[in-house]
Amino acid sequence: MLEGGCGKGRHTALAAEFGARGVVALDLSEAVDAAFANTRHLENAHVVQADINRPPVKRVFDYAFSVGVLHHLPDPERGFHALVSKLRPGGSISAWVYGREGNGWIVHMVTPLRERLFSRLPHRLLDLLSATVAVPLYLGTKLLYRSTAGTALNRALPYAPYLTYIAAFPYREQRSIVFDHLVAPVAYYLRRSEFAAWFERAGLHDVRIEHHNANSWRGFGSVPSQAGREVA
């Protein structure tokens, strides 16, 4: 398996523990140090500091995935195609990206502040600022969204699918989510049609695009087998 952008290695560990024969996780940032520390006990997990756009690996992978990373690249589709290029015939890829649908308030309110202010702040200061948002967020998700899950009241709440989903996350994870939304200098919020076009232009088949928590997109597709290519 090939992971495009591993961050602290949370998904790397999950994939390795789930039973992958081997997981090669790429990240360009210093987060690889945390990813290595968090996965060093797993013999089938390998962390490499490298650019997603130029993966230093051969075309040997059965599966590639990228969770919450491609939309932060200057050219998200280029990174997607780079991962596809390392899949063997018959291999598959999954990706999760921010959606434009359902995130209008972030695009128009949070994004300008992130680009002009938050992403330029020292990380220690931004971490403290994240806490001021994360504390009421955590309390709200635990006391309101989680307690009303599955009810008409929950469905009437703003941003209900997503906030109910993260209500199960511990405080530290919710604080990391807030920090990630503020620190990134680049963040694209993609329409379904834009995201689906990546898979089409990559020549993938068995494509499935799903709306996740009413604010993001997850997609899956497979590289044609050699036989399929010969028929085509």
Backbone as JSON, one array per atom type, in Angstrom:
{
  "sequence": "MLEGGCGKGRHTALAAEFGARGVVALDLSEAVDAAFANTRHLENAHVVQADINRPPVKRVFDYAFSVGVLHHLPDPERGFHALVSKLRPGGSISAWVYGREGNGWIVHMVTPLRERLFSRLPHRLLDLLSATVAVPLYLGTKLLYRSTAGTALNRALPYAPYLTYIAAFPYREQRSIVFDHLVAPVAYYLRRSEFAAWFERAGLHDVRIEHHNANSWRGFGSVPSQAGREVA",
  "N": [[0.83, -1.18, 0.0], [0.4, 2.28, -0.67], [0.7, 5.38, 0.81], [-0.3, 8.65, 0.39], [0.86, 11.37, 1.8], [1.18, 11.32, 5.0], [1.14, 12.61, 7.46], [0.95, 12.55, 10.95], [0.9, 9.84, 11.0], [-1.39, 8.37, 11.64], [-3.3, 7.06, 9.96], [-1.55, 5.44, 8.63], [-0.73, 3.62, 10.59], [-3.21, 2.4, 11.11], [-3.73, 1.11, 8.64], [-1.55, -0.64, 8.51], [-1.96, -2.19, 10.82], [-4.33, -3.34, 10.14], [-3.64, -5.31, 8.44], [-2.12, -5.08, 6.08], [0.38, -6.14, 3.78], [2.56, -4.52, 3.43], [3.13, -1.08, 4.09], [3.9, 1.9, 2.61], [4.52, 5.05, 3.54], [4.28, 8.38, 2.61], [5.5, 11.69, 3.17], [6.16, 15.14, 2.97], [6.78, 16.93, 4.92], [8.07, 17.76, 8.26], [6.55, 16.16, 9.77], [7.0, 13.52, 9.39], [8.71, 12.61, 11.34], [7.11, 12.34, 13.62], [5.32, 10.48, 12.56], [6.99, 8.28, 12.15], [7.73, 7.73, 14.8], [5.26, 6.98, 15.79], [4.72, 4.64, 14.44], [6.82, 2.91, 14.53], [6.87, 0.5, 15.84], [5.64, -1.24, 14.18], [6.33, -3.61, 11.89], [5.6, -3.72, 9.23], [5.19, -1.16, 8.37], [6.41, 1.69, 6.75], [8.0, 4.72, 6.71], [8.57, 7.49, 4.67], [10.3, 10.41, 3.84], [9.24, 12.46, 1.44], [8.21, 13.93, -1.71], [4.88, 14.02, -2.71], [4.26, 14.52, -5.36], [6.38, 13.47, -6.7], [6.91, 10.57, -6.21], [9.32, 8.47, -4.74], [9.35, 5.72, -5.56], [8.74, 2.44, -7.0], [6.51, 1.18, -9.56], [4.65, -0.7, -8.08], [2.53, -1.1, -6.41], [-0.48, -2.29, -4.88], [-2.53, -0.87, -3.88], [-3.39, 2.51, -3.26], [-3.7, 5.38, -1.17], [-5.04, 8.49, 0.02], [-5.68, 10.69, 2.53], [-7.21, 13.57, 3.3], [-5.16, 15.26, 2.31], [-4.47, 15.84, -0.41], [-5.97, 18.09, -1.19], [-4.54, 20.15, -0.12], [-2.36, 20.6, -1.67], [-0.51, 22.57, -4.08], [-1.24, 21.88, -6.69], [-3.63, 19.84, -6.72], [-4.66, 17.71, -8.36], [-2.44, 16.86, -9.76], [-0.91, 15.61, -7.78], [-2.63, 13.49, -7.21], [-2.6, 12.03, -9.64], [0.07, 11.31, -9.62], [0.17, 9.44, -7.58], [-1.52, 7.47, -8.65], [0.08, 6.66, -10.75], [1.86, 4.93, -9.62], [0.61, 2.58, -9.18], [0.12, -0.85, -9.81], [-1.14, -2.68, -12.7], [-4.59, -3.25, -12.34], [-4.6, -2.37, -9.76], [-5.84, -0.22, -7.05], [-7.19, 2.97, -5.96], [-7.92, 5.23, -3.3], [-9.32, 8.3, -2.21], [-9.74, 11.17, -0.14], [-11.22, 14.29, 0.1], [-11.69, 17.83, 0.81], [-14.96, 19.14, 0.38], [-16.63, 21.38, -1.84], [-19.35, 21.75, -1.89], [-21.55, 22.19, 0.75], [-19.74, 23.5, 2.34], [-19.76, 26.25, 2.18], [-19.72, 28.39, 4.03], [-17.21, 28.16, 5.19], [-15.53, 28.56, 2.99], [-16.12, 31.22, 2.34], [-15.79, 32.65, 4.73], [-13.88, 31.55, 6.63], [-11.67, 30.81, 5.02], [-10.54, 33.27, 3.79], [-9.52, 34.51, 6.14], [-7.76, 32.56, 7.03], [-5.88, 32.48, 4.92], [-4.84, 35.09, 4.91], [-4.13, 35.66, 7.53], [-4.15, 33.58, 9.76], [-2.56, 31.36, 8.8], [-0.1, 32.48, 8.73], [0.77, 32.93, 11.24], [2.94, 32.25, 14.1], [3.46, 28.83, 14.91], [3.13, 27.98, 17.58], [1.6, 30.01, 18.71], [-0.65, 29.79, 17.12], [-1.5, 27.28, 17.84], [-2.38, 27.72, 20.45], [-4.46, 29.46, 19.89], [-6.08, 27.73, 18.49], [-6.97, 26.14, 20.53], [-8.81, 27.78, 21.84], [-10.93, 27.64, 20.17], [-11.36, 24.93, 19.99], [-12.15, 24.01, 22.53], [-14.94, 24.94, 23.12], [-16.0, 23.69, 20.86], [-15.53, 20.96, 21.32], [-17.02, 20.54, 23.69], [-19.58, 21.18, 22.72], [-20.0, 19.23, 20.71], [-19.94, 16.9, 22.22], [-21.92, 17.26, 24.24], [-24.22, 18.14, 22.93], [-24.46, 17.4, 20.09], [-23.69, 14.65, 20.05], [-25.36, 13.55, 21.99], [-27.85, 13.86, 20.88], [-27.89, 12.37, 18.61], [-29.27, 10.84, 15.73], [-31.82, 11.82, 16.06], [-34.64, 14.03, 15.37], [-34.07, 16.57, 16.24], [-31.27, 16.63, 16.14], [-30.86, 16.48, 13.38], [-31.72, 18.96, 12.67], [-29.81, 20.65, 13.56], [-27.02, 22.87, 12.9], [-24.56, 21.95, 10.49], [-24.72, 19.26, 11.09], [-24.23, 16.42, 10.23], [-21.39, 16.24, 10.06], [-20.38, 17.3, 12.54], [-21.6, 15.6, 14.35], [-20.36, 13.28, 13.64], [-17.62, 13.76, 14.35], [-17.93, 13.92, 17.03], [-17.29, 11.68, 18.41], [-14.59, 11.76, 18.59], [-11.61, 12.25, 20.56], [-10.63, 15.07, 22.68], [-8.04, 16.01, 21.98], [-7.78, 15.2, 19.32], [-9.82, 16.64, 18.07], [-8.87, 19.19, 18.5], [-6.6, 19.12, 16.92], [-7.8, 18.99, 14.43], [-8.98, 21.52, 14.22], [-6.66, 23.09, 14.25], [-5.41, 22.21, 11.88], [-7.18, 23.21, 9.99], [-6.67, 25.89, 10.15], [-3.93, 26.35, 9.79], [-2.94, 25.68, 7.25], [-1.54, 27.02, 4.31], [-2.62, 26.66, 1.82], [-5.68, 25.49, 0.64], [-7.98, 23.68, -1.03], [-11.41, 23.57, -1.85], [-13.34, 21.31, -3.21], [-15.59, 20.78, -5.91], [-18.0, 18.2, -6.65], [-17.98, 17.46, -9.35], [-15.45, 18.33, -10.19], [-13.74, 16.72, -8.67], [-14.52, 14.13, -9.52], [-13.67, 14.27, -12.14], [-10.91, 13.93, -11.97], [-10.56, 11.16, -11.68], [-11.64, 10.26, -14.05], [-9.9, 11.41, -15.98], [-7.61, 10.08, -15.26], [-8.03, 7.63, -16.26], [-9.32, 5.63, -14.83], [-11.4, 2.91, -13.7], [-14.53, 1.43, -12.49], [-15.35, 3.45, -10.79], [-16.23, 5.2, -7.85], [-17.87, 7.8, -6.31], [-18.55, 9.46, -3.37], [-20.55, 11.44, -1.2], [-19.42, 12.62, 1.83], [-20.32, 12.94, 5.12], [-21.73, 15.18, 4.38], [-20.05, 17.27, 3.68], [-17.68, 16.73, 2.4], [-15.73, 14.82, -0.01], [-15.33, 11.45, -0.96], [-13.53, 9.18, -2.88], [-13.17, 6.34, -5.06], [-11.32, 4.24, -7.23], [-10.18, 2.07, -9.89], [-7.24, 0.87, -11.56], [-7.19, -0.2, -14.89], [-6.88, -3.67, -15.73], [-4.17, -5.46, -17.36], [-5.23, -7.07, -19.34], [-7.67, -5.81, -19.78], [-6.79, -3.38, -20.84], [-5.66, -4.23, -23.22], [-7.89, -5.1, -24.62], [-9.23, -2.7, -24.88]],
  "CA": [[0.0, 0.0, 0.0], [1.11, 3.56, -0.74], [-0.07, 6.48, 1.4], [0.15, 9.95, -0.05], [0.68, 12.35, 2.86], [0.82, 10.53, 6.18], [1.04, 13.39, 8.69], [1.49, 11.92, 12.14], [0.91, 8.39, 10.84], [-2.58, 7.7, 12.19], [-3.85, 6.12, 8.98], [-0.49, 4.47, 8.35], [-0.84, 2.59, 11.62], [-4.45, 1.66, 10.91], [-3.57, 0.23, 7.48], [-0.6, -1.69, 8.87], [-2.58, -3.07, 11.82], [-5.43, -4.04, 9.49], [-3.09, -6.52, 7.81], [-1.41, -4.87, 4.81], [1.71, -6.76, 3.73], [3.5, -3.43, 3.64], [2.6, 0.26, 3.85], [4.91, 2.93, 2.42], [3.84, 6.31, 3.79], [5.06, 9.53, 2.17], [5.14, 13.03, 3.6], [7.28, 16.05, 2.72], [7.02, 17.77, 6.09], [8.74, 17.16, 9.42], [5.62, 15.24, 10.42], [7.51, 12.15, 9.27], [9.32, 12.22, 12.61], [6.01, 11.85, 14.46], [4.79, 9.27, 11.93], [7.92, 7.19, 12.45], [7.61, 7.41, 16.23], [3.96, 6.35, 16.03], [4.58, 3.38, 13.7], [8.09, 2.16, 14.55], [6.62, -0.84, 16.37], [4.98, -2.02, 13.13], [7.34, -4.02, 10.92], [5.1, -3.57, 7.87], [4.99, 0.27, 8.09], [7.66, 2.34, 6.35], [7.77, 6.15, 6.53], [9.58, 8.09, 3.79], [10.13, 11.84, 3.61], [9.3, 12.62, -0.01], [7.18, 14.73, -2.36], [3.83, 13.23, -3.35], [4.3, 14.72, -6.81], [7.49, 12.68, -7.27], [7.12, 9.46, -5.26], [10.55, 7.75, -5.05], [9.04, 4.3, -5.47], [8.41, 1.8, -8.27], [5.09, 0.92, -9.82], [4.48, -2.05, -7.54], [1.54, -1.06, -5.34], [-1.82, -2.8, -5.14], [-3.53, 0.09, -3.4], [-2.88, 3.8, -2.79], [-4.75, 6.17, -0.55], [-4.66, 9.8, 0.54], [-6.78, 11.18, 3.36], [-7.09, 14.94, 3.77], [-3.87, 15.83, 1.94], [-4.4, 16.33, -1.79], [-6.55, 19.44, -1.32], [-3.59, 21.14, 0.37], [-1.27, 20.74, -2.63], [-0.71, 23.64, -5.07], [-1.94, 21.26, -7.8], [-4.12, 18.59, -6.15], [-4.82, 16.63, -9.32], [-1.11, 16.34, -10.09], [-0.56, 14.66, -6.73], [-3.48, 12.31, -7.4], [-2.08, 11.25, -10.77], [1.37, 10.75, -9.23], [-0.11, 8.22, -6.82], [-2.05, 6.48, -9.59], [1.18, 6.17, -11.6], [2.63, 3.91, -8.89], [-0.23, 1.39, -9.02], [0.26, -1.89, -10.82], [-2.43, -2.95, -13.35], [-5.55, -3.86, -11.44], [-4.55, -1.72, -8.45], [-6.92, 0.72, -6.77], [-6.86, 4.16, -5.18], [-8.98, 5.95, -2.59], [-8.91, 9.65, -1.79], [-10.74, 11.97, 0.57], [-10.89, 15.71, -0.05], [-12.71, 18.8, 1.21], [-15.96, 19.41, -0.63], [-17.16, 22.75, -1.96], [-20.73, 21.63, -1.46], [-21.68, 22.04, 2.19], [-18.71, 24.26, 3.05], [-19.78, 27.63, 1.72], [-19.36, 29.32, 5.1], [-15.75, 28.09, 5.35], [-14.93, 29.17, 1.8], [-16.3, 32.67, 2.33], [-15.46, 33.29, 6.0], [-12.64, 31.04, 7.23], [-10.55, 30.8, 4.07], [-9.83, 34.55, 3.71], [-8.77, 34.73, 7.38], [-6.65, 31.61, 7.05], [-4.86, 32.86, 3.94], [-4.24, 36.39, 5.19], [-3.72, 35.83, 8.92], [-3.85, 32.42, 10.59], [-1.47, 30.53, 8.27], [1.16, 33.22, 8.86], [1.1, 33.05, 12.66], [3.81, 31.21, 14.65], [2.66, 27.64, 15.2], [2.79, 27.93, 19.0], [0.48, 30.93, 18.92], [-1.81, 29.22, 16.43], [-1.95, 26.15, 18.65], [-3.16, 28.29, 21.55], [-5.69, 29.98, 19.3], [-6.91, 26.56, 18.17], [-7.59, 25.66, 21.77], [-9.97, 28.61, 22.17], [-12.04, 27.15, 19.34], [-11.56, 23.5, 20.22], [-12.85, 23.74, 23.8], [-16.39, 24.95, 22.93], [-16.34, 22.69, 19.85], [-15.54, 19.65, 21.98], [-18.17, 20.49, 24.59], [-20.79, 21.17, 21.91], [-20.19, 17.94, 20.04], [-20.21, 15.85, 23.21], [-23.13, 17.51, 25.01], [-25.38, 18.4, 22.09], [-24.55, 16.59, 18.87], [-23.64, 13.21, 20.34], [-26.51, 13.15, 22.79], [-29.08, 13.92, 20.07], [-27.66, 11.62, 17.36], [-30.38, 10.04, 15.24], [-33.11, 12.45, 16.34], [-35.02, 15.15, 14.52], [-33.34, 17.73, 16.74], [-29.92, 16.56, 15.61], [-30.89, 16.79, 11.95], [-32.0, 20.39, 12.53], [-28.64, 21.4, 14.01], [-26.11, 23.24, 11.82], [-23.38, 21.11, 10.24], [-24.98, 18.1, 11.93], [-23.56, 15.16, 9.9], [-19.97, 16.28, 10.37], [-20.13, 17.51, 13.96], [-22.0, 14.37, 15.03], [-19.31, 12.3, 13.33], [-16.4, 13.99, 15.13], [-18.25, 13.9, 18.45], [-16.64, 10.5, 18.99], [-13.15, 12.0, 18.68], [-11.14, 12.87, 21.81], [-10.34, 16.5, 22.59], [-6.78, 16.25, 21.27], [-8.0, 15.03, 17.89], [-10.62, 17.78, 17.61], [-7.98, 20.36, 18.49], [-5.76, 18.96, 15.72], [-8.63, 19.32, 13.27], [-9.07, 22.99, 14.18], [-5.33, 23.58, 13.89], [-5.2, 21.91, 10.46], [-8.01, 24.11, 9.19], [-6.15, 27.26, 10.24], [-2.5, 26.47, 9.51], [-2.55, 25.4, 5.87], [-1.58, 28.18, 3.42], [-3.41, 26.3, 0.64], [-6.74, 24.5, 0.87], [-9.0, 23.72, -2.08], [-12.69, 22.95, -1.57], [-13.62, 20.81, -4.55], [-16.93, 20.34, -6.3], [-18.02, 16.78, -7.03], [-17.61, 17.33, -10.76], [-14.01, 18.49, -10.28], [-13.12, 15.53, -8.09], [-14.8, 13.0, -10.4], [-12.87, 14.42, -13.36], [-9.58, 13.36, -11.73], [-10.63, 9.72, -11.91], [-11.87, 10.06, -15.48], [-8.68, 11.72, -16.71], [-6.59, 9.08, -14.93], [-8.38, 6.39, -16.95], [-9.73, 4.62, -13.87], [-12.75, 2.36, -13.86], [-15.22, 1.08, -11.25], [-15.24, 4.66, -9.97], [-17.33, 5.53, -6.93], [-17.7, 9.08, -5.62], [-19.59, 9.57, -2.35], [-20.55, 12.6, -0.31], [-19.13, 12.14, 3.17], [-20.71, 13.89, 6.16], [-22.34, 16.35, 3.74], [-19.11, 18.37, 3.5], [-16.44, 16.28, 1.78], [-15.89, 13.79, -1.03], [-14.42, 10.33, -0.97], [-13.6, 8.53, -4.17], [-12.44, 5.09, -5.26], [-11.25, 3.81, -8.62], [-9.18, 1.04, -10.15], [-6.49, 0.88, -12.81], [-7.56, -1.38, -15.7], [-5.9, -4.76, -15.81], [-3.5, -5.53, -18.66], [-6.16, -7.63, -20.32], [-8.64, -4.77, -20.1], [-6.15, -2.39, -21.7], [-5.47, -4.8, -24.56], [-9.19, -5.1, -25.29], [-9.53, -1.32, -25.22]],
  "C": [[0.87, 1.24, 0.0], [0.2, 4.65, -0.18], [0.52, 7.81, 0.98], [-0.14, 11.02, 0.99], [0.23, 11.68, 4.14], [0.66, 11.33, 7.44], [1.67, 12.67, 9.85], [1.42, 10.4, 12.11], [-0.3, 7.65, 11.36], [-3.15, 6.67, 11.23], [-2.82, 5.08, 8.56], [-0.61, 3.3, 9.31], [-2.1, 1.75, 11.43], [-4.33, 0.67, 9.75], [-2.64, -0.93, 7.81], [-1.22, -2.7, 9.83], [-3.73, -3.86, 11.21], [-4.95, -5.26, 8.73], [-2.41, -6.33, 6.48], [-0.03, -5.53, 4.88], [2.8, -5.73, 3.94], [2.83, -2.11, 3.3], [3.78, 1.22, 3.74], [4.19, 4.27, 2.51], [4.76, 7.48, 3.46], [4.56, 10.82, 2.81], [6.37, 13.91, 3.43], [7.68, 16.82, 3.97], [7.77, 17.02, 7.19], [7.8, 16.25, 10.2], [6.08, 13.8, 10.32], [8.16, 11.68, 10.56], [8.27, 11.66, 13.56], [5.44, 10.55, 13.89], [5.68, 8.07, 12.22], [7.8, 6.76, 13.91], [6.32, 6.64, 16.52], [3.8, 5.0, 15.34], [5.82, 2.5, 13.79], [7.92, 0.75, 15.09], [5.98, -1.77, 15.34], [5.98, -2.35, 12.03], [6.9, -3.79, 9.48], [4.8, -2.11, 7.51], [6.34, 0.93, 7.84], [7.37, 3.8, 6.01], [8.93, 6.75, 5.74], [9.29, 9.58, 3.63], [10.32, 12.11, 2.12], [8.1, 13.42, -0.49], [6.16, 13.81, -3.02], [3.89, 13.35, -4.87], [5.39, 13.92, -7.49], [7.8, 11.53, -6.32], [8.36, 8.65, -5.65], [10.38, 6.24, -4.92], [8.7, 3.77, -6.86], [6.91, 1.55, -8.38], [4.75, -0.52, -9.39], [3.29, -2.16, -6.58], [0.17, -1.57, -5.79], [-2.89, -1.76, -4.8], [-2.82, 1.36, -2.94], [-4.04, 4.56, -2.16], [-4.17, 7.49, -0.04], [-5.86, 10.39, 1.26], [-6.47, 12.6, 3.83], [-5.79, 15.65, 3.41], [-3.89, 16.49, 0.57], [-4.94, 17.74, -1.93], [-5.64, 20.53, -0.77], [-2.4, 21.33, -0.58], [-1.55, 21.91, -3.58], [-1.47, 23.14, -6.3], [-2.44, 19.89, -7.33], [-4.21, 17.44, -7.14], [-3.47, 16.04, -9.72], [-0.67, 15.31, -9.05], [-1.36, 13.37, -6.85], [-2.93, 11.43, -8.5], [-0.73, 10.62, -10.44], [1.18, 9.46, -8.44], [-0.63, 7.11, -7.73], [-0.92, 5.86, -10.4], [2.01, 5.09, -10.92], [1.82, 2.65, -8.62], [0.04, 0.4, -10.15], [-1.09, -2.09, -11.51], [-3.36, -3.72, -12.42], [-5.56, -3.26, -10.05], [-5.63, -0.67, -8.29], [-6.43, 1.89, -5.93], [-8.1, 4.72, -4.52], [-8.44, 7.31, -2.19], [-10.08, 10.34, -1.11], [-10.3, 13.42, 0.53], [-12.02, 16.58, 0.49], [-13.68, 19.01, 0.06], [-16.35, 20.88, -0.66], [-18.6, 22.78, -1.52], [-20.77, 21.39, 0.05], [-20.67, 22.83, 3.0], [-18.65, 25.72, 2.63], [-19.32, 28.62, 2.77], [-17.85, 29.32, 5.36], [-15.06, 28.81, 4.2], [-14.97, 30.69, 1.89], [-15.85, 33.37, 3.61], [-14.1, 32.85, 6.56], [-11.46, 31.15, 6.29], [-9.84, 32.14, 3.95], [-8.99, 34.84, 4.96], [-7.57, 33.8, 7.47], [-5.53, 32.05, 6.12], [-4.12, 34.13, 4.35], [-3.67, 36.51, 6.6], [-3.24, 34.53, 9.57], [-2.65, 31.61, 10.1], [-0.11, 31.19, 8.41], [1.6, 33.37, 10.31], [2.12, 31.98, 13.07], [2.97, 30.02, 15.12], [2.27, 27.54, 16.67], [1.61, 28.83, 19.32], [-0.79, 30.37, 18.29], [-2.37, 28.03, 17.21], [-2.8, 26.64, 19.82], [-4.5, 28.82, 21.05], [-6.64, 28.83, 18.97], [-7.64, 26.05, 19.4], [-8.82, 26.47, 22.12], [-11.19, 28.23, 21.34], [-12.38, 25.72, 19.7], [-12.33, 23.2, 21.49], [-14.37, 23.82, 23.63], [-16.85, 23.94, 21.87], [-16.48, 21.32, 20.5], [-16.77, 19.51, 22.88], [-19.48, 20.41, 23.81], [-21.04, 19.84, 21.25], [-20.54, 16.85, 21.04], [-21.59, 16.03, 23.86], [-24.38, 17.65, 24.15], [-25.49, 17.44, 20.91], [-24.57, 15.08, 19.16], [-24.88, 12.74, 21.08], [-27.81, 13.14, 22.0], [-28.97, 13.13, 18.77], [-28.87, 10.77, 17.0], [-31.75, 10.64, 15.47], [-33.39, 13.59, 15.37], [-34.29, 16.42, 14.95], [-31.93, 17.76, 16.18], [-29.89, 16.97, 14.14], [-31.14, 18.27, 11.7], [-30.8, 21.25, 12.93], [-27.72, 21.75, 12.83], [-24.93, 22.28, 11.73], [-23.48, 19.77, 10.95], [-24.23, 16.82, 11.51], [-22.09, 15.14, 10.32], [-19.71, 16.39, 11.87], [-20.57, 16.31, 14.8], [-20.93, 13.3, 14.83], [-18.08, 12.51, 14.21], [-16.66, 14.02, 16.63], [-17.59, 12.71, 19.15], [-15.14, 10.71, 19.19], [-12.78, 12.59, 20.04], [-10.79, 14.34, 21.59], [-9.08, 16.77, 21.77], [-6.96, 16.15, 19.76], [-8.82, 16.2, 17.33], [-9.77, 19.05, 17.56], [-7.05, 20.3, 17.28], [-6.52, 19.33, 14.46], [-8.73, 20.83, 13.11], [-7.74, 23.58, 13.71], [-5.08, 23.38, 12.4], [-5.99, 22.85, 9.56], [-7.46, 25.54, 9.16], [-4.73, 27.4, 9.71], [-2.15, 26.38, 8.03], [-2.62, 26.66, 4.99], [-2.43, 27.95, 2.18], [-4.46, 25.27, 1.04], [-7.81, 24.69, -0.2], [-10.25, 22.99, -1.6], [-13.3, 22.59, -2.92], [-15.07, 20.42, -4.76], [-16.86, 18.87, -6.74], [-17.54, 16.59, -8.47], [-16.11, 17.45, -10.96], [-13.29, 17.23, -9.8], [-13.31, 14.31, -9.01], [-13.97, 13.05, -11.67], [-11.45, 13.88, -13.19], [-9.56, 11.88, -12.11], [-10.82, 9.43, -13.4], [-10.6, 10.31, -16.27], [-7.54, 10.74, -16.41], [-6.88, 7.74, -15.58], [-8.8, 5.28, -16.01], [-11.13, 4.1, -14.16], [-13.28, 1.92, -12.5], [-15.19, 2.26, -10.26], [-16.48, 4.86, -9.11], [-16.98, 6.83, -6.21], [-18.86, 9.23, -4.65], [-19.42, 10.84, -1.54], [-20.39, 12.09, 1.11], [-19.43, 13.24, 4.18], [-21.22, 15.22, 5.6], [-21.37, 17.53, 3.57], [-17.78, 17.96, 2.86], [-16.75, 15.17, 0.78], [-14.88, 12.68, -0.82], [-14.63, 9.57, -2.28], [-12.75, 7.28, -4.22], [-12.44, 4.76, -6.74], [-10.13, 2.82, -8.79], [-8.52, 1.23, -11.5], [-6.91, -0.35, -13.62], [-6.46, -2.43, -15.66], [-5.26, -4.74, -17.18], [-4.44, -6.05, -19.72], [-7.17, -6.59, -20.75], [-8.07, -3.74, -21.02], [-5.97, -2.91, -23.12], [-6.77, -4.82, -25.35], [-9.53, -3.69, -25.75], [-8.7, -0.86, -26.42]]
}
